[in-house]
Amino acid sequence: MRIQRVEIGLFALAWISYAYFHQGGGWNQNGRFAMTRALVESQRPWIDDYLVYVSDGPKGSPKLRRLPVRDGVFTADGRSLALAWTDGRGELTPLAATAPRDAMLVHVDVAGASSDLAFARGHVHPNKAPGTSFAAAPGYAIVRSVEWLLGVDADAARVLNVNAWLSGASSVGLFGALGVVLFRRAALKLSDGRNDAALFSTLAFSFGTLYFPYATMLYEHDLVAVALLGAYLLASGTLSPARLFGAGLCAGAAVLTSYLSVVAAAILLAYVAWRARRLAALAAFAAGTLPAVGLLAAYNLVCFGQLWTTNYAWENPLFNQSGGLLELFGAPRWDVLIALLVSPARGLFAGTPVLVLGVVGLIVMLRRPKLKVDALLFGAMIVHVLLFNASFKAWHGGWTCGPRYLIPAIPFLALPIAVLTPRLAWVRHALLAVSIAAMALATSVDPQPPAPLSPPWRVSPVWSIDFPQFLDGRPGSFASAHWTDSELARYVEPVSANPSGIYGAPEGLFEIGSPELRWSSFNVGEFLFPGSRLSLLPWLLLAACLAGVDRLRRKTATKE
């Protein structure tokens, strides 16, 4: 299919927007970036040498030094310290059963860059599927090569944060922008070529859902969404062996990035079977999954000594004592399901109301015979993710601005918007405006606000925490009532509020208010207007210019 100018414009707008922001550190991002560094710098898939950072000088020194971890133990100030996690009794237990008895136990959350860890065969790993780190490795390799030529210290605090930003922008951000183009093509096909309908749904998906803030972070959710969207787009067209192989390749990439995508891959296989009704078509799709499945099996064999396992099986035993599927899932809970849909704290429709139009569009699709099979596919992609999230023991997703585990389903909920006729335009545009405002606010301030879930019906991460902070430069009254003075002091910026660096918790390395903490998260405009709302102005002006050029082009094309 020929690349159109509107797709180039959408890709540019999306990538510039996603790459404009760096959201700082956190357990998820830090573990993945540590593995990215290990793959590029040491050609190893474990993070023993990229987990523990200390000041290379007095506290507050901008230069950091890594302490190598060997069999879960590292040495600091001449003393052996064993990394430990908390057991079911609340006591520290070392990662390695072979840790010396005289070693001092130190919690991984205190000493390490992340607590989302797995430990096997004497090595430390992220407790995540490896696909995100694999995707970030090529971009980081280029960045690190340039820095090596220039003599840049990769362990300096600011360099670490900049490198994490560039790694995310060249992986999650880049693929996220590609996903916008794929989405527009799928929307154009569903809408029978109606450009306005396709553009409206594309803007809703790209900037009015959680896809936007999570395209600015080193998380797996957007990568999975793009891979599944690509698989659908290929499988919904002409059923040639090459396209079906490509669809399988995308589905396999999703599994490599998130283990639960194996269910989505099975749903896509059923979709291919229904459309093709030929064994050869199924074989082509299945063959496409083999490269990613083979890579995952090789990774498992090297890291865990088993072909078929998951990183979760080697994480803190505390999380593997309560039974259920993969020790992570129980029976779906209706109260959680409702909270995931409409609660202020984690409700998908509460945070991004434009997706209500997707529900209406899905009903319309079910009533149209030629779209019914696609509607059933979309429904299955949405429902299985909802059920998994409602049965997940950590369903809330920790610090987040919304139900992040639902992001892989969002393309299939947003695509049906394209089939709607342009009735009640003011309602549609109002829902879109509120959704984009909420997601832009979360992206600009902090997509990972530490909002408690008690009760989930009163607190909105965006409107109760991010919005007051954007206005006043400090968290609002809710945060003041629930956070400690130390926590409040950390969040003193109207934009880019997260003070955690990619190297771990900030308290032990830098003082509150130090330049290093203030630059743990940032946007590109802060190089001109540090810590100011004005830093968003270049991004907004550029977005307005791109939108204006596209509008002018469409008017010119109409006149011709």
N, C-alpha and C positions, 0 to 999 in steps of 0.2 A: 504494500500500500504506500502510495506517494505521501511524503511528509508535506503537510500544508503549513502555510505561513502562520495561521492561527495557532497551530500546535507548537511552532517554534516560540511564539510569543508566550503561550501558556507555560511551556517548559522554562523559559527564561524567568518569567514572573515567579513561578513556584520555587525554582532553585535559588534565586537571589533571596527570596523571602525566607526559605528554610535555612540557607547558609548564613543569613544575617545575624542569627542568634546562637550563642553558646550558653547552655543552661547550667554549667558547673558540674560538680561531681555528685555521686550517690552510689549506693552499693551496686546497682545494676550496671551503670556506666563504667565505674571504676574497675570492676572485675573484667568486663569485656575489653576495656582499653589495655589493662595489664596483659591480657592474652594477646592482643594485637601487637604490643611491644615485644612480647616474647617470641611470637612467630617471626617478626621481621628482624629483630636484633640478635636473637639467639637461635632461631630456627627450631624452637621447641614449643610444644603445645601446653606446657604447664607454666605457672606464674610464680615459681619459687623466688626468682630474682627481681620481681616487679610488684611485690606486695607490701613490703615494709620500707617506709621512708623516714629518715630522721634529718634534722638540721645539720648541715655540714658547717658547723660553727655554733655560736650562741643562738638561743631561741630567737626566731624571727629572721634568721639569715635567709636571703632569697634563694640560696643554693641548697639543694637537698642531696642527700646521699642514700643510696639503696643498700639495705642489709640483706645479704643472701640468706634464704631459708633452706635448711637441709633436714629432710625428714621431719618437718614441722618445728624445727628448732633454729633459732638465730642467736647471734652474740651481740650484745650492746654493752659498752663500757666494761668489757672484760667479763661479763656475766652471761651465762646461758639462760635464754628465755624460751619457753615452749608455748607455741600458739595453742590456744584452748577455746572451746566453746562451752556453752552452758548445757548441762544435762537436765533430765526430768526433775531432779531434786533442787535445781537452781544452783548447783555447784559446778565449778570449772572442771572440765576434763580435757586432757590434751588431745589434739588432732591425731597424733601418732601414739599408739600404745607403747612404742619403744622409746618414748621421750625419757631422758635421764631423770632419775628421781630428785636430784638436787637442782634441777632446772626450775626457775620461777615461772609459774603459769601466768600468762597474760592473754586476756580475751582478744580475739581477732578484731573485734570492733574497736578496740583501743589501739592496738599495734598495727593493724593492717589497713590497707586501702578499702577493703570491702569485707563484709561478713557473709555475703552470698557466695559461699565457697563449698567445694567438694574436696575430699582428700582420699587419695588412693595410691598404693604402691610407692609411698614415700614422697609424693608430689602434691602440690596444691593446684586446684583448678577452679574456675568459675562453676557455680552449680547451674549452669545454663547450657542449652544447646550451642554448638560452636559457630553456627552460621554467621552471626553478626560480626564476630571477630574476624572470620575469614573475609567477609565483605569489606571490612575496614582496613585490612592489611595492605592491599595494593596502594591506596592513597597514602597511608602512613609511610610505606616504603619510599615513595617519591619524596615526601616531606623530609624524611630522615636523611635521605641521600643528599639533598640540598644542604641541610644543616651540617652534615658531616664535612662537606666541602668548605663550608663557611666557618667551621670550628665552633658551632653552637653546642652548648651543654644541654643535652636532652633531659637532665635531671633538675634543671632550674625550675622553680615553682611556676613562673609565668610561662616558660617554654612548654612545660607539661600541659598546662591548660590550653595554650594555643594549639599544640599538637593534637590534643583530644578534639578540639573544635574542628580543625582541618580534617581529621580522620572521619568525624561524623558527617561533615559537609560533603566529603568526597565519597561517602558510602550511603548512609541513610538519607541524607539530603538529596544526593544525586538520584538514587533510585526512587525516592519519594517524588521528585519532579517528573521522572519517567512515568511513574504511576499516574500522574495527572493527565499525561498524554494518552495513556492506555484507557483511562476512565473516559475521557472525552470521546474516544473512538467507539467504545462500547455504548456510551450514551447516545451518540449520533445514530448508531445502528438501531437501538431500541426505539428511538423517537422518529424513525422513518426519515431521517435526514433533516430534522428541524434544528437548525443551528442555535436558535435562541434557547430552546429547551435543553439542548445538550450543554450549552455554555452555562445556563443557570445551575443545572445539577452539578457540573464540574466545579464551579465556584463554591457551591455548597459543600461538596466533598473536600475540596482542597484547603479551604480556609474557614469553613463553618463547622468543622467536626474536630475530634481529638487527633485526627490525622495531621493537622497543622502543628500543634505543639510537639508531638512526638516525632515529627520529621526533623526537629532541631536537636534531638538527643540520640545517644548511642544505645537505643533500645531495639528490640527485635520486631515490635508490633507492625510498624509501617512496612518493613521488608517483607513480612509474611503477607500483608495485605496486597502489596504490589505483585508478589509471586502468584498468589491465588487469582488476582485480577488478570494477570497475563495468561495464566492457564485457561481461565474461562474464555477470554477473548480469542485464543487460538482454537479452543475446542468448539466454540460456537459458530465458527466459520466453515469454510470448505474442509471436509474431513479427509485431507490428504495425509499420507504417512508423515511427511515432514512437519506439518502443523501439529499433528497429534504427538509426535515425538517432542516438539517444542513445548506443548502443553504439559507433557509428563515431566520435562526438564524443569519447568516452573514449579510444578507440584512437588517435585523432589527437593528443590531449593527451599520451599516452605517448610518441609519436614526437617531439613538440615538446620533450619533456623529456629523452629519451634516443634518439639516432639508431638504436640497435640494436633499439628497439621496433618498427621496421618489420617485423621478422620475426614478432613476436608479433601485430601487426595482421594480417599475412597468414594466420597460423594461425587467428585469430578469424574472418576472412573465410571460410576453408575450413569452419569449424564452422557458420557461418550458411548456407553453401551446402548442406551436408549436411542440416541440419535443415529448411530452407525449400524448397530445390529450385525456387526461383523467381528469375528474373532481377530482378524488382522488389525483392526482399528484398536482393539484393546491391547494387543501385543505392542503396537507402536507407542501407545501411551505408557504402558508399563516399561518399555525399553528406555523411554526418556527419563524415568525416575532413577535408573540404575547409577548414573554418575554420582548423583548426590547421595544415594543410599550407600554406594561403595565408599565414598569419602567419609561418611559418618561411621561406617563399620571400621574403616582403617583407623580413624581417630579413636574410637572406643577400644580397639585392640591395643594401640600404643599406650593410651592413658590408663585403661582399666583392666587390660588383659582379657577382655571379652568382646565378642563381635556385637552382641545385642544387649545393650544396657542403656542407661541414661545417667547423666551427671547427678540427677536427683538421688539416685540410689546410693551415692557416696557422700552426701551432704551430712550436716549435723544429725547424729542419731536421734536427737530430740524430736525431729520432724518425721522420723520414720518409725514411730512407735504407736501410732493411732489407727493403723489399718487403712483400708480403702485402696482404690486404684492408685498405684504408684506411691502409696502412703500419703497422697495429697488430696484425694477426692472421696467424698462420701455421697450420700443421697442428696439430690437437689433440694434446696430450701426455698419455700414459697416467699418467706419474708425477705430473703436475700434477692430473689428474682424481682420482686416489686421494688426493692431499694435500688437495684441496678437499672431499673427503667425510669423511675420518677422521683427518687429522693433527691433533695438538694445536694447531699454530700457525694453521691455516686450515680445519680440518675442520668441515663443517656439523653432522655428527652428533656430533662430539666436543664441540662447544660447546653444542649444543642437542639433546640426545638425544631429547627428546619427539618430534622429527620422524621418528624411526624408526617411530612409530605411523602416520605419514602414508604411508610405503612400504607397510606392511601394509594400510592402508585402500585404497590405490590398487589393490592386487592384488584385494581384495574387490570393488571397483567394477568391475574388468575382468570379473569372473565374473557380474555381474548385468546381464542384457540391457538393462534400462532405463537403466542408468548407464554403459554401455560407451562411448558416444560422448563423454560428459563425461570419462570416465577417459582416453580417448585424447587429448582436448584438454589435460587436465592434464599428461599425460605429455609431450606436445609442448612445452608451455610450460616444463616443467622441463628437458627434455633439451637444447633449443636454447640455453638460458642456460648450462647446464653446459658444452656444447661450445664456446660462445663464450669462456667464462671459461678453459677449458683450453687454448685456442689464443691467448689474449691474451698479448702479450709482457710486460705488467706484471700478470700474473694474480693476484699476491698482494695487490694493492690498497693497497700502502704501509702506513702506520701505521693499524691497524684491529684490532678485537677478533674478527674472523671474516671469512668470505668474503663481503664486502659486495656484490660484483657479482651474487651469487645471490639477493639480496633480492627482485627482481621475480618470482622463481619461488616464493618461500616461500608465498604464499597458496594456490597450487595444490598444494603439498605438505602444507600444514596442513589444507586442507578435507577430504581423505579421512579424517581422524581422526574426523570426525562420523559416518561410516557404521559404525564399529566398535561391536560390542555390548559392554556393560560387564562384560567378563570380566577376571580378574586385576587388580582395581581397584587393589591396592597397587602393582603394577608401573606402571600408568598414572600414578598420582598421584606415585610416586617420580620417574619421568622428568620429569613436569611440574614438580615441586618443584626438582629439580636445574637444569633449564633456566631457570626463573624466577630462581633464586638467581644463576646465572651472569650472566644479562642485567641483572638489577638491580645486581649488583656492578659490571659494566662501565659501566653508565650512571651509577652514583654516583661512581665513581673516575675513570675515563678510558676512553672507547670508542676512543681513538686512541693507545694506548701504543706507544712506539717499539720494538717487539719485533722482533729480527732473525729471519730465516727459516733460519738456518744452525745446526743442521739443523732442519727443520720438525717433526720427530718428537719433540723434547724440550721445546720451549718453548711454553707456553700463554699468550697475552696476558692472559687473565683470571686463571688460577690461579697463574701464575709471576710476574706483575707486579702486577696490580690487587689481588689478594687479600692478598699480603704488605703492600702499601702501605696497604690499608684497616685492617689489624691494627696496624701499627707506625707509620704516618704517613710511612714512607720506603719506596722500592723494596726488594725482597728481595735475597737473595744472588745470584740470577742477574743482576739489573741491576747490582749492585755489581761483578760480575766483568767486565761488558761495557761499562758506561757510563763516561764520564770524570767526574772530580770535579765539573766544571761542570754536566754533565747531571744528576748525582745531586742537586746543590744546588737545581736547579729544581723537583724533585718532592718536596716536603716536606709535602704535605697528605694526610690520610687520605681526603678526598673532594675532588672538583673539582680534580684535580691538574694539568690542562693549563695551562701558564703563557703560552701564545701568545695574543696578542690578535687581534682581527679586523682590526687595522691592520698586522699582519705580525710578523716575527720579533722577539722581545722584547729581544734583547741590546743592540741599538743605541739603544734609547729609555729603558729603565728598568733599575735595578739589581736583581739577584737578591734576592728577598725583599721587594721594595717592594710597597706596597698595590695599585698598578696591576697588577702581575703576579699577585698573589694573587687579584684579582678579574677576571682574564681569563676564567676559567670559574667558575661558581658554581651553587648551587641556591637555590631561594626560601627554604628554611629557614635559609640562612646569613645572612640579614638579622637573624635572632635569635641563631643560634649559628655565627658565622663560623669556617670551617675545622674544624668539629667533626662527628663522626659523629651527634651529636644533631640536626644540621640535617635528617637524614632522618626524624626522628620525626614532624613534622607531616604529611608525605606519607603515611607508613605508617598513622598514626591516621585520616587522612581516607579512605584506601583501605579500611581496616577498617570504618569507619562506613558507607561506601557499600555494601560487600559485606554488612554486617549488615542494612541496611535492605532490600536486595534479597532476602536469605534470609528475612527476616520476612514480606515481601510474598508470596513464593512459598508459605510455610507457610500463611498466611492464605487464599490462593487455593485451596490444596488442601483445607483444612477446609471451605470454603464449597462 
